[in-house]
Amino acid sequence: PIVLDSGLYATPWAFKYLEPIRDDKVLYSFHMAEPYAYTTRRINKGRFTYPGAVVVGAGEERIERNWDAAELDRFLQPFVDWQKRYHIPSNRIFVGEFGCGRTVSGAATYLGDLINVFNKNQWHWAFYQFRTDGSWTERDYEYGINPPGAAYWESLGRGEKPQLTRVENPVWNVLKKSLKQ
């Protein structure tokens, strides 16, 4: 199969601009990291939690929206509508990347709610990311919910390869449980 991402950084809502390819071996893929202000720790900076209100958009289109399981479902509905409109079977849908910062408040609930939406729609999915090289640990879910300390980053800055301990934690447990199903 060939995997075809939507445009605009593979956002699910960009599919409204895409007409399917007449080939039953094409898989359609999108990435899910919305709301970005919540899922990205360096932008979130502890301001937002899930479920909860998150500021989205910019300028005149900047609004506060409550994000929870129902909002994730609503956010992905235009993609579901596209899938139905073009009669694309669910076995040809691939959420090629989804995730959030492991240290943001509510990460385990967010990931669990997303997986529920994906599974309800019978889509294939892959979380981002697994066992990094250590230079960016924010989405290496086995490290737990706490950020590495200053000593870790100083060691990395000296060109060393410091080790973090992989620990049982709520975020990794959500993914692990879902992978076993």
C-alpha positions in Angstrom: 0.0 0.0 0.0 0.9 3.6 -0.4 0.2 6.0 2.5 -1.2 9.4 1.5 -1.1 12.1 4.2 -3.4 15.1 4.0 -1.8 18.5 3.5 -1.1 21.3 6.0 1.1 19.1 8.2 -1.2 16.1 7.8 -4.0 17.7 9.7 -7.3 15.8 9.7 -9.4 18.8 8.6 -7.2 19.2 5.4 -8.9 16.2 3.9 -11.8 18.5 2.8 -9.4 19.6 0.0 -8.5 16.0 -1.1 -10.3 13.8 -3.5 -9.4 10.1 -3.1 -7.2 8.3 -5.5 -8.9 5.6 -7.5 -6.7 2.8 -6.1 -7.8 0.5 -3.4 -4.3 0.0 -2.1 -4.0 3.7 -1.0 -4.2 4.2 2.8 -5.3 7.7 3.9 -3.4 9.1 6.8 -3.6 12.1 9.1 -1.7 13.2 12.3 -3.4 14.3 15.5 -1.8 16.7 17.9 -4.7 19.1 18.5 -5.1 21.2 20.4 -1.5 22.1 19.8 -1.3 24.6 22.5 -2.2 21.8 25.0 -0.2 18.9 23.5 3.1 20.8 23.1 4.7 21.3 26.5 6.9 24.3 25.4 3.7 26.2 24.3 1.5 24.9 27.1 3.9 25.8 29.9 1.5 24.4 32.4 -1.4 26.7 31.4 -3.7 24.0 30.0 -4.9 20.6 31.2 -7.0 17.9 29.6 -9.9 17.8 29.9 -10.2 21.6 30.1 -10.3 24.9 28.3 -7.6 25.6 25.8 -7.0 28.7 23.7 -6.9 27.9 20.0 -6.4 30.0 16.9 -4.7 33.3 16.5 -5.6 36.9 16.1 -9.3 37.5 15.5 -9.9 33.8 15.3 -8.5 33.2 18.8 -11.0 31.4 21.0 -11.2 29.4 24.2 -12.6 25.9 23.6 -13.3 23.2 26.1 -11.4 20.0 25.0 -12.7 16.6 26.2 -13.7 13.3 24.7 -16.7 14.8 23.0 -14.6 17.7 21.6 -12.1 15.2 20.1 -14.9 13.4 18.5 -16.4 16.6 17.2 -13.0 17.8 15.9 -12.5 14.5 13.9 -16.1 14.5 12.6 -15.2 16.3 9.3 -12.7 13.6 8.6 -15.4 10.9 9.4 -17.7 12.8 7.0 -15.1 12.8 4.3 -14.5 9.0 4.8 -18.2 8.3 4.4 -18.7 10.7 1.5 -16.1 8.8 -0.5 -17.0 5.4 0.8 -13.4 4.8 2.2 -13.4 1.6 4.3 -11.9 2.0 7.8 -9.2 -0.5 7.1 -7.7 2.1 4.7 -7.5 4.8 7.3 -4.3 5.2 9.3 -3.7 7.8 12.0 0.0 7.9 11.2 1.0 9.9 14.2 -0.7 11.1 17.4 0.5 12.1 20.8 1.1 14.8 23.3 3.8 15.9 25.7 4.1 13.2 28.4 4.5 15.8 31.1 1.4 17.9 30.3 -1.5 17.6 32.8 -4.0 15.0 31.7 -1.8 13.3 29.0 -3.0 9.8 29.9 -6.7 10.8 29.6 -6.1 12.7 26.4 -4.3 9.7 24.8 -6.9 7.3 26.0 -9.7 9.4 24.7 -8.0 9.7 21.3 -7.5 5.9 21.1 -11.2 5.4 21.9 -12.1 7.6 19.0 -9.7 5.8 16.7 -10.9 2.4 17.8 -14.6 3.3 17.6 -14.0 4.3 13.9 -11.9 1.1 13.4 -8.9 3.1 12.2 -5.3 1.9 12.3 -3.1 4.1 14.5 0.5 4.7 15.6 1.6 6.9 18.5 4.5 9.3 18.2 7.1 8.4 19.4 8.8 5.3 20.9 12.2 5.1 22.5 14.0 8.2 21.3 17.7 8.7 21.1 17.5 10.9 24.2 17.8 14.3 22.6 14.0 14.9 22.8 12.3 13.0 25.6 8.9 14.7 25.7 7.1 12.0 23.8 9.0 9.0 25.0 6.1 7.9 27.2 8.0 5.2 29.1 9.9 7.9 31.0 6.9 8.9 33.0 5.2 12.2 33.7 8.2 14.2 35.1 10.6 16.1 32.9 14.3 15.2 33.1 16.3 17.5 35.4 18.9 20.1 34.6 21.8 17.5 35.1 20.4 15.4 32.2 20.4 18.4 29.8 23.8 19.6 30.9 25.2 16.1 30.4 23.6 15.9 26.9 25.1 19.4 26.2 28.6 18.0 27.0 28.0 15.3 24.3 27.4 12.5 26.9 24.7 10.0 26.6 22.8 10.2 29.9 20.3 7.5 30.6 16.8 8.1 31.9 14.9 5.4 33.7 11.9 3.9 32.0 9.2 3.6 34.7 5.6 2.3 35.0 3.4 5.4 34.7 -0.2 6.3 33.7 0.7 7.7 30.3 2.6 4.6 29.1 0.1 2.3 30.7 -2.7 3.7 28.5 -0.7 3.0 25.3 0.5 -0.4 26.5 -3.0 -1.5 27.4 -4.3 -0.3 24.0 -1.5 -2.1 22.1 -2.4 -5.4 23.9 -6.1 -5.2 22.7 
